[in-house]
Amino acid sequence: MTTTVLTPASPLTAADRCDRCGAQAYLRVVLATGGELLFCAHHGRKFEPELKKIAADIQDETGRLTAASTSASDEDR
């Protein structure tokens, strides 16, 4: 019997890039078979149904996009 232990993932940074297009990554998909994939918000949404089938964990930080947009709007006032 094999036991897999997942350690908490560190927050994604601007250096983390989408494996599909190279844009900033906001999703980290830890695969059930091992390894991980990084996706921008666009590609994360596009591939979400397939990713859910093969993922052990999905770290979704797309909420940061909305928070950043809201903060910028508040500064304009």
N, CA, C and O atoms as a Tinker XYZ file with bonds, in Angstrom:
   308  protein
     1  N      0.843000   -1.177000    0.000000    73     2
     2  CA     0.000000    0.000000    0.000000    64     1     3
     3  C      0.887000    1.238000    0.000000    63     2     4     5
     4  O      1.849000    1.323000    0.763000    81     3
     5  N      0.561000    2.186000   -0.851000    73     3     6
     6  CA     1.312000    3.425000   -0.958000    64     5     7
     7  C      0.461000    4.574000   -0.436000    63     6     8     9
     8  O     -0.717000    4.694000   -0.773000    81     7
     9  N      1.064000    5.403000    0.377000    73     7    10
    10  CA     0.375000    6.577000    0.904000    64     9    11
    11  C      1.038000    7.816000    0.341000    63    10    12    13
    12  O      2.258000    7.970000    0.408000    81    11
    13  N      0.222000    8.698000   -0.215000    73    11    14
    14  CA     0.734000    9.958000   -0.742000    64    13    15
    15  C      0.401000   11.067000    0.234000    63    14    16    17
    16  O     -0.750000   11.217000    0.643000    81    15
    17  N      1.398000   11.837000    0.605000    73    15    18
    18  CA     1.199000   12.960000    1.512000    64    17    19
    19  C      1.382000   14.240000    0.723000    63    18    20    21
    20  O      2.430000   14.464000    0.117000    81    19
    21  N      0.366000   15.072000    0.735000    73    19    22
    22  CA     0.450000   16.360000    0.056000    64    21    23
    23  C      0.866000   17.419000    1.059000    63    22    24    25
    24  O      0.247000   17.565000    2.113000    81    23
    25  N      1.908000   18.151000    0.730000    73    23    26
    26  CA     2.320000   19.248000    1.595000    64    25    27
    27  C      1.610000   20.509000    1.120000    63    26    28    29
    28  O      1.300000   20.632000   -0.065000    81    27
    29  N      1.350000   21.435000    2.015000    73    27    30
    30  CA     0.681000   22.664000    1.594000    64    29    31
    31  C      1.496000   23.385000    0.521000    63    30    32    33
    32  O      2.707000   23.557000    0.659000    81    31
    33  N      0.828000   23.796000   -0.531000    73    31    34
    34  CA     1.503000   24.488000   -1.625000    64    33    35
    35  C      1.759000   25.936000   -1.242000    63    34    36    37
    36  O      0.961000   26.557000   -0.540000    81    35
    37  N      2.866000   26.458000   -1.705000    73    35    38
    38  CA     3.162000   27.864000   -1.455000    64    37    39
    39  C      2.321000   28.717000   -2.400000    63    38    40    41
    40  O      1.905000   28.243000   -3.457000    81    39
    41  N      2.070000   29.961000   -2.032000    73    39    42
    42  CA     1.294000   30.848000   -2.907000    64    41    43
    43  C      1.977000   31.006000   -4.265000    63    42    44    45
    44  O      3.204000   30.996000   -4.362000    81    43
    45  N      1.171000   31.150000   -5.297000    73    43    46
    46  CA     1.708000   31.384000   -6.632000    64    45    47
    47  C      2.239000   32.811000   -6.723000    63    46    48    49
    48  O      1.680000   33.726000   -6.117000    81    47
    49  N      3.304000   32.995000   -7.471000    73    47    50
    50  CA     3.913000   34.314000   -7.636000    64    49    51
    51  C      3.915000   34.702000   -9.110000    63    50    52    53
    52  O      3.516000   33.909000   -9.963000    81    51
    53  N      4.356000   35.903000   -9.407000    73    51    54
    54  CA     4.440000   36.371000  -10.790000    64    53    55
    55  C      5.425000   35.538000  -11.604000    63    54    56    57
    56  O      5.364000   35.537000  -12.833000    81    55
    57  N      6.316000   34.842000  -10.943000    73    55    58
    58  CA     7.284000   33.988000  -11.651000    64    57    59
    59  C      6.661000   32.671000  -12.108000    63    58    60    61
    60  O      7.223000   31.994000  -12.969000    81    59
    61  N      5.505000   32.295000  -11.545000    73    59    62
    62  CA     4.817000   31.065000  -11.943000    64    61    63
    63  C      4.029000   31.353000  -13.221000    63    62    64    65
    64  O      3.207000   32.268000  -13.266000    81    63
    65  N      4.293000   30.559000  -14.251000    73    63    66
    66  CA     3.714000   30.828000  -15.565000    64    65    67
    67  C      2.830000   29.666000  -16.031000    63    66    68    69
    68  O      3.082000   28.510000  -15.694000    81    67
    69  N      1.809000   29.985000  -16.798000    73    67    70
    70  CA     0.878000   29.011000  -17.361000    64    69    71
    71  C      1.636000   28.053000  -18.281000    63    70    72    73
    72  O      2.394000   28.486000  -19.150000    81    71
    73  N      1.427000   26.756000  -18.085000    73    71    74
    74  CA     2.075000   25.754000  -18.921000    64    73    75
    75  C      1.533000   25.758000  -20.342000    63    74    76    77
    76  O      2.166000   25.202000  -21.239000    81    75
    77  N      0.397000   26.362000  -20.566000    73    75    78
    78  CA    -0.215000   26.393000  -21.895000    64    77    79
    79  C      0.212000   27.613000  -22.713000    63    78    80    81
    80  O      0.546000   27.482000  -23.891000    81    79
    81  N      0.202000   28.818000  -22.086000    73    79    82
    82  CA     0.442000   30.039000  -22.869000    64    81    83
    83  C      1.543000   30.939000  -22.316000    63    82    84    85
    84  O      1.959000   31.875000  -22.999000    81    83
    85  N      2.028000   30.684000  -21.102000    73    83    86
    86  CA     3.093000   31.496000  -20.535000    64    85    87
    87  C      2.635000   32.712000  -19.748000    63    86    88    89
    88  O      3.469000   33.448000  -19.219000    81    87
    89  N      1.311000   32.944000  -19.655000    73    87    90
    90  CA     0.792000   34.056000  -18.847000    64    89    91
    91  C      0.970000   33.719000  -17.364000    63    90    92    93
    92  O      1.299000   32.584000  -17.018000    81    91
    93  N      0.754000   34.703000  -16.494000    73    91    94
    94  CA     0.887000   34.450000  -15.062000    64    93    95
    95  C     -0.099000   33.368000  -14.624000    63    94    96    97
    96  O     -1.273000   33.401000  -14.990000    81    95
    97  N      0.386000   32.420000  -13.847000    73    95    98
    98  CA    -0.448000   31.312000  -13.380000    64    97    99
    99  C     -1.215000   31.696000  -12.126000    63    98   100   101
   100  O     -0.676000   32.328000  -11.217000    81    99
   101  N     -2.481000   31.304000  -12.092000    73    99   102
   102  CA    -3.331000   31.505000  -10.922000    64   101   103
   103  C     -3.933000   30.196000  -10.430000    63   102   104   105
   104  O     -4.673000   30.187000   -9.446000    81   103
   105  N     -3.619000   29.077000  -11.111000    73   103   106
   106  CA    -4.073000   27.763000  -10.679000    64   105   107
   107  C     -2.908000   26.786000  -10.693000    63   106   108   109
   108  O     -2.144000   26.718000  -11.656000    81   107
   109  N     -2.787000   26.036000   -9.609000    73   107   110
   110  CA    -1.810000   24.944000   -9.544000    64   109   111
   111  C     -2.629000   23.659000   -9.420000    63   110   112   113
   112  O     -3.437000   23.508000   -8.505000    81   111
   113  N     -2.404000   22.741000  -10.356000    73   111   114
   114  CA    -3.103000   21.465000  -10.344000    64   113   115
   115  C     -2.098000   20.385000   -9.980000    63   114   116   117
   116  O     -1.167000   20.113000  -10.737000    81   115
   117  N     -2.290000   19.773000   -8.820000    73   115   118
   118  CA    -1.442000   18.662000   -8.393000    64   117   119
   119  C     -2.101000   17.391000   -8.929000    63   118   120   121
   120  O     -3.245000   17.087000   -8.592000    81   119
   121  N     -1.383000   16.665000   -9.752000    73   119   122
   122  CA    -1.936000   15.484000  -10.398000    64   121   123
   123  C     -1.938000   14.288000   -9.456000    63   122   124   125
   124  O     -1.033000   14.122000   -8.639000    81   123
   125  N     -2.964000   13.461000   -9.583000    73   123   126
   126  CA    -3.067000   12.255000   -8.761000    64   125   127
   127  C     -1.897000   11.316000   -9.032000    63   126   128   129
   128  O     -1.507000   10.550000   -8.150000    81   127
   129  N     -1.338000   11.362000  -10.227000    73   127   130
   130  CA    -0.221000   10.492000  -10.601000    64   129   131
   131  C      1.132000   11.084000  -10.235000    63   130   132   133
   132  O      2.168000   10.453000  -10.447000    81   131
   133  N      1.125000   12.295000   -9.686000    73   131   134
   134  CA     2.362000   12.982000   -9.323000    64   133   135
   135  C      2.616000   14.134000  -10.277000    63   134   136   137
   136  O      2.138000   14.129000  -11.411000    81   135
   137  N      3.359000   15.108000   -9.820000    73   135   138
   138  CA     3.653000   16.286000  -10.632000    64   137   139
   139  C      2.572000   17.334000  -10.506000    63   138   140   141
   140  O      1.577000   17.148000   -9.805000    81   139
   141  N      2.784000   18.437000  -11.197000    73   139   142
   142  CA     1.815000   19.525000  -11.149000    64   141   143
   143  C      1.801000   20.270000  -12.466000    63   142   144   145
   144  O      2.761000   20.232000  -13.236000    81   143
   145  N      0.695000   20.948000  -12.709000    73   143   146
   146  CA     0.531000   21.804000  -13.871000    64   145   147
   147  C      0.105000   23.172000  -13.376000    63   146   148   149
   148  O     -0.601000   23.284000  -12.374000    81   147
   149  N      0.537000   24.221000  -14.082000    73   147   150
   150  CA     0.153000   25.585000  -13.746000    64   149   151
   151  C     -0.648000   26.163000  -14.911000    63   150   152   153
   152  O     -0.325000   25.935000  -16.077000    81   151
   153  N     -1.699000   26.914000  -14.575000    73   151   154
   154  CA    -2.542000   27.505000  -15.613000    64   153   155
   155  C     -2.922000   28.938000  -15.258000    63   154   156   157
   156  O     -3.078000   29.281000  -14.086000    81   155
   157  N     -3.068000   29.766000  -16.287000    73   155   158
   158  CA    -3.648000   31.099000  -16.120000    64   157   159
   159  C     -5.145000   30.906000  -15.866000    63   158   160   161
   160  O     -5.649000   29.791000  -15.998000    81   159
   161  N     -5.842000   31.945000  -15.513000    73   159   162
   162  CA    -7.274000   31.833000  -15.226000    64   161   163
   163  C     -8.038000   31.347000  -16.459000    63   162   164   165
   164  O     -8.929000   30.506000  -16.341000    81   163
   165  N     -7.698000   31.869000  -17.634000    73   163   166
   166  CA    -8.388000   31.494000  -18.867000    64   165   167
   167  C     -8.281000   29.995000  -19.141000    63   166   168   169
   168  O     -9.290000   29.322000  -19.348000    81   167
   169  N     -7.056000   29.480000  -19.140000    73   167   170
   170  CA    -6.869000   28.060000  -19.441000    64   169   171
   171  C     -7.344000   27.168000  -18.295000    63   170   172   173
   172  O     -7.758000   26.034000  -18.533000    81   171
   173  N     -7.293000   27.653000  -17.074000    73   171   174
   174  CA    -7.840000   26.905000  -15.949000    64   173   175
   175  C     -9.334000   26.674000  -16.120000    63   174   176   177
   176  O     -9.829000   25.571000  -15.887000    81   175
   177  N    -10.058000   27.729000  -16.533000    73   175   178
   178  CA   -11.495000   27.595000  -16.786000    64   177   179
   179  C    -11.751000   26.679000  -17.981000    63   178   180   181
   180  O    -12.649000   25.838000  -17.946000    81   179
   181  N    -10.962000   26.847000  -19.028000    73   179   182
   182  CA   -11.149000   26.080000  -20.257000    64   181   183
   183  C    -10.994000   24.572000  -20.012000    63   182   184   185
   184  O    -11.773000   23.774000  -20.533000    81   183
   185  N     -9.994000   24.191000  -19.225000    73   183   186
   186  CA    -9.697000   22.776000  -19.018000    64   185   187
   187  C    -10.250000   22.219000  -17.703000    63   186   188   189
   188  O     -9.971000   21.071000  -17.357000    81   187
   189  N    -11.030000   23.017000  -16.970000    73   187   190
   190  CA   -11.499000   22.624000  -15.640000    64   189   191
   191  C    -12.158000   21.242000  -15.586000    63   190   192   193
   192  O    -11.801000   20.455000  -14.709000    81   191
   193  N    -13.093000   20.908000  -16.470000    73   191   194
   194  CA   -13.734000   19.587000  -16.362000    64   193   195
   195  C    -12.729000   18.429000  -16.453000    63   194   196   197
   196  O    -12.825000   17.463000  -15.696000    81   195
   197  N    -11.780000   18.526000  -17.365000    73   195   198
   198  CA   -10.784000   17.470000  -17.521000    64   197   199
   199  C     -9.807000   17.445000  -16.347000    63   198   200   201
   200  O     -9.395000   16.375000  -15.899000    81   199
   201  N     -9.440000   18.622000  -15.855000    73   199   202
   202  CA    -8.494000   18.698000  -14.746000    64   201   203
   203  C     -9.072000   18.081000  -13.474000    63   202   204   205
   204  O     -8.355000   17.413000  -12.728000    81   203
   205  N    -10.342000   18.297000  -13.229000    73   203   206
   206  CA   -10.979000   17.741000  -12.024000    64   205   207
   207  C    -10.921000   16.215000  -12.021000    63   206   208   209
   208  O    -10.902000   15.598000  -10.956000    81   207
   209  N    -10.892000   15.604000  -13.204000    73   207   210
   210  CA   -10.850000   14.148000  -13.311000    64   209   211
   211  C     -9.486000   13.576000  -12.930000    63   210   212   213
   212  O     -9.399000   12.434000  -12.478000    81   211
   213  N     -8.421000   14.361000  -13.108000    73   211   214
   214  CA    -7.068000   13.832000  -12.900000    64   213   215
   215  C     -6.332000   14.483000  -11.729000    63   214   216   217
   216  O     -5.194000   14.118000  -11.433000    81   215
   217  N     -6.967000   15.432000  -11.070000    73   215   218
   218  CA    -6.290000   16.199000  -10.015000    64   217   219
   219  C     -6.452000   15.565000   -8.640000    63   218   220   221
   220  O     -7.518000   15.059000   -8.291000    81   219
   221  N     -5.375000   15.605000   -7.874000    73   219   222
   222  CA    -5.439000   15.258000   -6.459000    64   221   223
   223  C     -5.820000   16.502000   -5.669000    63   222   224   225
   224  O     -6.457000   16.413000   -4.620000    81   223
   225  N     -5.417000   17.680000   -6.189000    73   223   226
   226  CA    -5.705000   18.955000   -5.535000    64   225   227
   227  C     -5.615000   20.068000   -6.562000    63   226   228   229
   228  O     -4.790000   20.012000   -7.473000    81   227
   229  N     -6.457000   21.076000   -6.418000    73   227   230
   230  CA    -6.399000   22.259000   -7.272000    64   229   231
   231  C     -6.306000   23.479000   -6.372000    63   230   232   233
   232  O     -7.199000   23.744000   -5.567000    81   231
   233  N     -5.216000   24.214000   -6.518000    73   231   234
   234  CA    -5.008000   25.459000   -5.769000    64   233   235
   235  C     -5.447000   26.591000   -6.687000    63   234   236   237
   236  O     -4.768000   26.896000   -7.666000    81   235
   237  N     -6.575000   27.210000   -6.377000    73   235   238
   238  CA    -7.168000   28.237000   -7.228000    64   237   239
   239  C     -6.991000   29.611000   -6.576000    63   238   240   241
   240  O     -7.583000   29.893000   -5.534000    81   239
   241  N     -6.183000   30.448000   -7.191000    73   239   242
   242  CA    -5.951000   31.804000   -6.688000    64   241   243
   243  C     -6.521000   32.861000   -7.637000    63   242   244   245
   244  O     -6.072000   34.007000   -7.627000    81   243
   245  N     -7.506000   32.483000   -8.455000    73   243   246
   246  CA    -8.092000   33.438000   -9.399000    64   245   247
   247  C     -8.824000   34.567000   -8.681000    63   246   248   249
   248  O     -9.045000   35.627000   -9.268000    81   247
   249  N     -9.200000   34.362000   -7.436000    73   247   250
   250  CA    -9.840000   35.424000   -6.661000    64   249   251
   251  C     -8.949000   36.646000   -6.505000    63   250   252   253
   252  O     -9.440000   37.754000   -6.285000    81   251
   253  N     -7.647000   36.448000   -6.617000    73   251   254
   254  CA    -6.709000   37.577000   -6.538000    64   253   255
   255  C     -6.920000   38.547000   -7.695000    63   254   256   257
   256  O     -6.640000   39.738000   -7.558000    81   255
   257  N     -7.406000   38.058000   -8.824000    73   255   258
   258  CA    -7.651000   38.941000   -9.971000    64   257   259
   259  C     -8.766000   39.929000   -9.658000    63   258   260   261
   260  O     -8.651000   41.114000   -9.971000    81   259
   261  N     -9.824000   39.463000   -9.055000    73   259   262
   262  CA   -10.946000   40.320000   -8.684000    64   261   263
   263  C    -10.534000   41.279000   -7.577000    63   262   264   265
   264  O    -10.886000   42.458000   -7.609000    81   263
   265  N     -9.790000   40.778000   -6.600000    73   263   266
   266  CA    -9.342000   41.622000   -5.491000    64   265   267
   267  C     -8.420000   42.727000   -5.986000    63   266   268   269
   268  O     -8.508000   43.861000   -5.514000    81   267
   269  N     -7.541000   42.415000   -6.926000    73   267   270
   270  CA    -6.630000   43.418000   -7.480000    64   269   271
   271  C     -7.408000   44.467000   -8.256000    63   270   272   273
   272  O     -7.089000   45.654000   -8.187000    81   271
   273  N     -8.418000   44.043000   -8.990000    73   271   274
   274  CA    -9.239000   44.969000   -9.764000    64   273   275
   275  C    -10.020000   45.890000   -8.836000    63   274   276   277
   276  O    -10.119000   47.090000   -9.092000    81   275
   277  N    -10.567000   45.346000   -7.774000    73   275   278
   278  CA   -11.323000   46.137000   -6.798000    64   277   279
   279  C    -10.420000   47.146000   -6.101000    63   278   280   281
   280  O    -10.819000   48.293000   -5.900000    81   279
   281  N     -9.217000   46.740000   -5.732000    73   279   282
   282  CA    -8.269000   47.641000   -5.058000    64   281   283
   283  C     -7.879000   48.797000   -5.970000    63   282   284   285
   284  O     -7.768000   49.936000   -5.515000    81   283
   285  N     -7.675000   48.517000   -7.237000    73   283   286
   286  CA    -7.314000   49.568000   -8.193000    64   285   287
   287  C     -8.451000   50.564000   -8.354000    63   286   288   289
   288  O     -8.214000   51.768000   -8.454000    81   287
   289  N     -9.700000   50.064000   -8.380000    73   287   290
   290  CA   -10.849000   50.945000   -8.503000    64   289   291
   291  C    -10.989000   51.841000   -7.288000    63   290   292   293
   292  O    -11.341000   53.013000   -7.421000    81   291
   293  N    -10.716000   51.306000   -6.099000    73   291   294
   294  CA   -10.800000   52.087000   -4.869000    64   293   295
   295  C     -9.762000   53.212000   -4.857000    63   294   296   297
   296  O    -10.038000   54.293000   -4.337000    81   295
   297  N     -8.595000   52.979000   -5.409000    73   295   298
   298  CA    -7.547000   53.985000   -5.432000    64   297   299
   299  C     -7.873000   55.143000   -6.361000    63   298   300   301
   300  O     -7.381000   56.254000   -6.162000    81   299
   301  N     -8.707000   54.892000   -7.386000    73   299   302
   302  CA    -9.076000   55.927000   -8.355000    64   301   303
   303  C    -10.060000   56.946000   -7.760000    63   302   304   305
   304  O    -10.244000   58.026000   -8.323000    81   303
   305  N    -10.669000   56.623000   -6.667000    73   303   306
   306  CA   -11.695000   57.521000   -6.082000    64   305   307
   307  C    -11.073000   58.680000   -5.375000    63   306   308
   308  O    -11.784000   59.525000   -4.830000    81   307
